[in-house]
Structures are given as C-alpha cells and as structure tokens.
Amino acid sequence: MKLKIHVRDIEETVEVASAEAGLRRFKQEAAKRAPFVVRLAINGMSDLAFAAEAVKRDNQANERNDPPPASAQAFLDWAVARGYVSVVEP
C-alpha cells in the first residue's frame, strides 16, 4: 500500500507492505524531525505505544476524546480520519 503522510512539516509518500509497517514508518518520520530528547523518547517506545501517545496528544490539542488504538490498522484508520495520512494506493 502507498501512504502519504502529512503532519506539520512532514510531507512524505511511502510504500509499505502492511498497517504495522505503515505505523512504523509514521513513527520513524516523526522521530527523524523531532528534537534530540523527544527523538530518544519516540525511539524508546513500541510502535503501538507511540500510536497511543500520538492520539493522546492530538486529543489534548484538539479537545477530543478518541480512544487509543488497539492495533496498527486502528491507528492508520484514525490517522486517515483525522487527515494525517492519505491512502494513495491500497
């Protein structure tokens, strides 16, 4: 599947084999652009913990109450619904 990630200064189109790979790539792109200490924290998290933290911070910033994702697919579905990811090719 081909995904386009567009969050703040991230504008990347990536090709991934699965939802898990898509979440991993989303995490890598976020870590790449984060300040050093934040990058250490992101890299220390599991992929699903990163997804839960991303949803939590988005909830705080936008006064929402979305539940943390239970899977990589749930995170990608959430990210598509919020406009952070677009599926270019399924």
C-alpha angles and dihedrals in degrees: 000000000000118000132187113212115202116172121141104308095354114105106160133147111206135179115220135174098220146003089264090055090047092054091046090052092047088053092048093051091049092048092048091060099038125101114266098262093045089048090055090052093047093048090049092058127085114245092254092047088053090051091050091049092048091052091045093052092045089051091052093047095047101032094243132138104215113159119243112265117260094204143015090258090053089052093050090048089051092047091050091048091051094046097247094115133030124198105229095177124007 
